[in-house]
Amino acid sequence: MAKKPVPSYIAILVPDPGEGGFSVFFPDLPGCVTQGDDFADAQAMAIDALSGWIASMVAHGDPIPAQRPLEAIHADKAFARENEVDWRDAIATLIVARPPLGRPERINVSLDSNKLRAIDAYAERRGLTRSAVLEAGADLLLSTDPLPGRGQSFAKPRK
């Protein structure tokens, strides 16, 4: 049985010059909005918002709207007007929804004690659990894959 592809949608990040941070809109998904304190936080919040929005639609048996290309979103004057999008400052980025969540599973891991203290401090500042921070870190790592695989390196190949 083939797996369904994980949906992705264009998000529009609009900087907030007064407060800082970004408002995040999904033009193709009515009511799917979020915000973040900085670009990275806005992207993480966008993944959460998109994943939750899609999961809710699926749970209720509602259809998932088709994704439009960026050119069509740019041409949508009503969207830009309603959300105060100035295309000179806005950032368009593709957000990939997380696959449906599995059940929580208890594991035993070993971490450097200083990193663990830093994780705990971060979690406390954000009002999160240690597990939530580790899971968000894993989501970020898996979505961007900045690390080379075995036998690979960042060095350029010799000619």
Buried (B, 14 or more C-beta within 10 A) or exposed (E): EEEEEEBEBBBBBBBEEEEEBBBBBBBBBEEBBBBBEEBEBBBBBBBBBBBBBBBEBEEEEEEBBEBBEEEEBBEBEEBBEEBEBEEEEBBBBEBBBBEEEEEEEEEEEEEEEEEBEEBEEBBEEEEBEBEEBBBBEEBBEEEEEEEEEEEEEEEEEEE
